[in-house]
């Protein structure tokens, strides 16, 4: 099962597509989002975002950001 994920900065879209999971450095610790995750908004701290897709895995460095999980999609603003 997959969900729509977008990772974006003010000037660029780093990832946009379907993901099986995304693991992020949340302010209270590492968290993993899967399909049908409950809605959530949380700040992110410095670390690595790991996106798992049907085709493999991608990693993105983050200094800080915001994670928003809604019923339809997951958005990461860096």
C-alpha positions as CSV (number, residue, x, y, z in Angstrom):
1,X,0.0,0.0,0.0
2,X,1.4,3.4,-0.9
3,X,0.6,7.1,-0.3
4,X,1.3,10.4,-2.1
5,X,4.5,12.1,-0.7
6,X,5.9,15.5,-1.6
7,X,9.2,16.8,-0.2
8,X,9.8,20.4,-1.1
9,X,11.8,23.5,-0.4
10,X,10.9,27.1,-1.2
11,X,12.6,26.8,-4.5
12,X,12.6,23.1,-5.5
13,X,10.6,19.9,-5.3
14,X,13.0,17.2,-4.1
15,X,10.5,14.3,-4.3
16,X,6.9,13.9,-5.5
17,X,5.4,10.5,-6.0
18,X,4.1,7.3,-4.3
19,X,5.9,6.0,-1.3
20,X,5.6,2.8,0.8
21,X,7.0,4.6,3.9
22,X,8.9,7.7,5.0
23,X,11.1,7.9,8.1
24,X,11.9,11.4,9.4
25,X,13.8,13.0,12.3
26,X,10.9,14.4,14.3
27,X,11.4,16.9,17.1
28,X,10.6,14.2,19.7
29,X,12.5,11.4,17.9
30,X,12.5,9.4,14.7
31,X,9.1,8.6,13.2
32,X,7.9,6.5,10.3
33,X,4.8,7.3,8.3
34,X,2.9,4.5,6.5
35,X,-0.3,4.6,4.4
36,X,-3.4,5.5,6.3
37,X,-1.4,7.2,9.1
38,X,-3.4,9.4,11.4
39,X,-3.3,13.2,10.6
40,X,-0.3,14.9,12.1
41,X,1.7,18.1,12.0
42,X,5.1,18.2,13.6
43,X,8.4,20.1,13.3
44,X,11.5,18.2,12.0
45,X,15.1,18.5,13.4
46,X,18.4,18.0,11.6
47,X,18.9,14.5,10.2
48,X,18.0,12.3,7.3
49,X,14.7,11.6,5.6
50,X,14.4,8.1,4.1
51,X,11.8,7.5,1.5
52,X,11.0,3.9,0.5
53,X,9.2,3.3,-2.8
54,X,8.4,0.3,-5.0
55,X,11.7,1.0,-6.8
56,X,14.0,1.3,-3.8
57,X,15.1,3.9,-1.3
58,X,16.1,7.6,-1.4
59,X,17.7,9.7,1.3
60,X,17.5,13.5,1.8
61,X,19.3,15.6,4.4
62,X,17.3,18.0,6.4
63,X,18.4,20.9,8.7
64,X,14.8,21.7,9.9
65,X,11.3,21.5,8.5
66,X,7.7,20.7,9.0
67,X,5.8,17.4,8.4
68,X,2.1,17.4,7.6
69,X,0.2,14.2,7.3
70,X,-3.4,14.4,6.0
71,X,-5.8,11.7,4.9
72,X,-4.9,12.3,1.2
73,X,-1.2,13.0,1.3
74,X,2.0,13.6,3.2
75,X,3.9,16.9,2.7
76,X,7.4,17.7,4.0
77,X,8.4,21.4,3.8
78,X,12.1,22.1,4.2
